[in-house]
Amino acid sequence: MQIRNNFEIKNLTTYKIGGKVKTLYLPETLEELTSILRELDEYVVLGSCSDVLFSSNGYSGNVIITTEMKKFEIRGTKIYAECGVKDPMLAKSVSEVSLSGLEFLIGLPGTIGGAVYMNAGAHGQCIADTLVSCCLFDCETKEVVYKKKEDMQFSYRHSLLHDKRFILLYAEFELKRAPLEDIKALMERNLTFRKTVQPSLANPNAGSVFKNPENDSAGRLLDKAGVKEFEAPNVKIWEKHANFIVNKGDATSEDVLEMMVKMHNAVKDTYTIELRPEIIFIGDKTEKEEELCNILYQKKQK
């Protein structure tokens, strides 16, 4: 297991933003991960760092990255995947044995841990559709426990994992047999849509900035509120979809938060709707970041 001190976290984030974290852990097995979780009192567990914004001020805490935990098994129509398995890798692997249900993962840059945490979904599919059970670490009892799908409190971009008591170790899915050509065609449509509308990681971003409000689209509201016209020296709104902020190359976390607040206020002023961030902020906030986060987030961020 790799352990690195004073690690420049921006090197691992899809935003390419973030200062130094106190200690970075890269476990390779379930045993190593559970050992760290039992040893440490304070930590943040992440996968591909694709849905997060780290403070440029850094983070004086421990960060556990799970991307070296990439084992998965296919047993008939059942799939067992560790938390660090990359979403596209799993989607591609199950498609090759004509299993359907995870096609939407092909275009997501995250890991299974993040997908379960957020109940990730796209194109009419979501994680909750096929998940059967989860193996979790209970941060209170320091024990490994198992939860069935009905215990995971799945809803839009939400799961039981949001309460911070449990951390996913691995997940079990039940998929369905389908013609290989149908699965491949669906995955290709998903990828084409993503390439047409969303920025690739060659344009550093953290995915959708805001969650969709009930019965509406954050992208539609932002577009109609005119946010594509917003200008900033180091960040920009993606020209093909108003719910993405791209790092032009030298952006700081404050640059992103300031743009998020402008977007938030534009929709609030136009529609009296308060959008809530999908991006998770992590780090030791500056005074300005504290002020911006208080506007954006209903609950205190790390």
PyMOL commands that set and color helices and strands:
alter all, ss='L'
color gray80, all
select helices_A, chain A and resi 9-11+30-39+87-95+103-107+112-118+127-130+149-151+160-163+180-197+218-224+227-229+253-271+287-296
alter helices_A, ss='H'
color red, helices_A
select strands_A, chain A and resi 2-8+20-26+44-46+52-54+59-65+72-75+78-82+99-100+121-122+125-126+131-138+143-148+166-174+176-177+235-237+245-247+280-282
alter strands_A, ss='S'
color yellow, strands_A
deselect
rebuild
show_as cartoon
